[in-house]
Amino acid sequence: MSGSGAGTILLARATFRTFFTRRIGLRLPRLVVDLCLVAAKVIRRLRRLAQIWKREIEFWAAQAVGQSHPAARRMHS
């Protein structure tokens, strides 16, 4: 290949080489940040579910005893 085609290929290779080496260097930090964000999301959802489960347990415990529990009134009014 001669002329501008060869120059374009060399320029493209140089561009890809510099572009991808920078991105490869960021791969591990980006992975760590992504994993932290996923962990935070899972923790937030589990906390919300724990609140819901706690209310359900209080409701069913109040129903078993036959008391009118505030959580029971809230859930079934």
C-alpha positions, -999 to +999 in steps of 0.1 A: +000+000+000+013+034-008+003+070-005-023+083+019-037+048+026-005+037+043-004+069+063-040+065+074-034+030+086-003+041+106-023+070+121-052+047+130-029+022+147-013+050+167-046+064+177-060+030+188-028+023+207-029+055+227-067+053+232-068+017+244-038+019+266-053+047+286-086+028+289-069-004+300-052+015+328-086+027+340-102-008+338-094-018+374-104+015+391-136+016+370-144-020+381-139-012+417-162+019+415-188-002+397-187-029+423-190-003+451-221+012+434-237-023+430-230-031+466-245+001+478-276-006+457-280-041+471-275-028+507-302-001+502-327-027+488-320-051+516-326-024+542-359-015+526-369-051+525-359-055+562-383-027+571-411-043+551-404-077+567-404-062+601-438-046+596-452-079+582-439-098+612-453-072+636-486-074+618-489-112+619-477-113+655-505-088+664-530-109+645-520-141+663-523-124+697-555-107+687-543-072+694-549-041+673-513-032+665-505+002+649-488-016+621-518-038+616-541-007+613-517+010+589-515-020+566-551-029+565-571+003+568 
